[in-house]
Amino acid sequence: MVANLVLQYPDWQSGKIRLLATTKNVTALRAFKAAVLEEAKLNLIGCDDEVLHIEYEEELHKLERLLDAVIPGEPERGHNGK
């Protein structure tokens, strides 16, 4: 299963969320995955509160498992680098 990446925008006037665009592009999905995991790691690193640190750590592990399940990893290279 491969996920769709969706760009949404809030319509404050109607109280709805507007769908602006969607893609299944694997490069875009991988970039999104990397950005989300990087933000989660930064939250963990920058947290001085012991209780919140546990929460952020659990969230990071959950995100890693979820995103690994729906966004394919980098293709493996053969022995000749291709």
JOWOBEL-V998744 format. One record per pair of residues at least 12 apart in sequence whose C-alpha atoms are under 8 Angstrom apart, sorted by the first residue. I is the first residue (numbers start at 1). J is the second residue. Records with the same first field share a line. If there is no record, write none. Layout:
I: J ; J
This chain:
1: 69 ; 70 ; 71
2: 24 ; 70 ; 71 ; 72
3: 24 ; 29 ; 70 ; 71
4: 22 ; 23 ; 24 ; 29
5: 22 ; 23 ; 24 ; 28 ; 29
6: 19 ; 20 ; 21 ; 22 ; 23
7: 19 ; 20 ; 21 ; 22
8: 20 ; 21
26: 71 ; 72
29: 71
30: 71 ; 72 ; 73
33: 67 ; 71
37: 60 ; 63 ; 64
40: 56 ; 59 ; 60
41: 60
43: 56
44: 56 ; 57
